[in-house]
Amino acid sequence: MIRVGVIGTGAMGQNHVRIYSEMEGVKLAGISDVDQNRVEAMATQFKTKAFTDYKKMFSEGLDAVSVVVPTKLHKQVVLDALDAGIHVLVEKPIADTPENADLMIAAAKKAGKVLMVGHIERFNPAVIRLKEIINSGTLGKIVSISTKRVGPYNPRIRDVGVILDIGVHDIDIISYLYGKKIKGVYAIAGADIHSFEDHASIILRMDHNFAGVVETNWLTPHKVRQLTAIGIKGVAYLDYINQTVELHDNGWIRKAKVEPSEPLKNELACFIDCAATGKDPNPCGEDGKHALEVAMAAIRSYQEERLIEVGQ
């Protein structure tokens, strides 16, 4: 029985609480939030203990914890959990700076504990299927992957812009599908309605002239979550929301078989398995740091109006 806790019971944290409470082989030992009324109400609903100080929750003998707090708080909460000998799943982006990500990664290695980053789209059944298709060679060499992640603004997001909030999903997925690190970034973006950028077009460059393009905004009145992968033998069209993959080539249009499921359930199941067995997590801390570095390079690019080399 893996004893697990959740730190942060906002919109996303509530889903972590719900899923852990339903998982076999998992005991939801406690939940923590600075909002006492909210955390006590949720603890009653899900039959667990409520804490306003997450460090006190550690005394419940936790094996693993989800950290679902604002990004600027990730470093300290994660370091405290690792210091207490607890496996950690931290929501994306991994941290507010690459330097803080490095501290978290080093602390996990020193403690011998799992540090997994919540890039949830890796656990979308459509993405899992597309990765299999790409690896099989059905599409031939992939030369371009483009994504569209647009929709209305979520007022709960106040500390970052659209690139770090939702664009980072597709930055990670493009790198993941290629199986390559992103080397350079050029972005055009602006803050026309909000205090941080609310629309961005991002061009990603990998080795050997492989390309990625991310279009994202908080201005479109309806939500779109789509990806196109272009290979020399065919093209794949993926819909994150409907969890579908459609393949087009010279002779056929085919739909890949995808078994629908909730990505967060898949993600948390993977995390619990890693915590129980000691398996290396995927995505790991280094993956999360890379996505963060690319996203921050994109922000620098639009601010400085130039190509930015990642990690420089």
Buried (B, 14 or more C-beta within 10 A) or exposed (E): EBBBBBBBBBEBBBBBBBBBBEBEEBBBBBBBBEEEEBBBEBBEEBEBBBBEEBBEBBEBEBBBBBBBBBBEBBBBBBBBBBBBEBBBBBBBBBBBBBEBBBBBBBBBEEBEBBBBBBBBBBBBBBBBBBBEBBEEEBBEEBBBBBBBBBBEBEEEBEEBBBBBBBBBBBBBBBBBBBEBBBBBBBBBBEEEEBEBBBBBBBBBBBEEEBBBBBBBBBBBEEEBBBBBBBBEEBBBBBBBEEBBBEBBBEEEEBEBEBEEBBBBBBBBBBBBBBBBEEEEBBBBBBBBBBBBBBBBBBBEBBEEEEEBEBEE
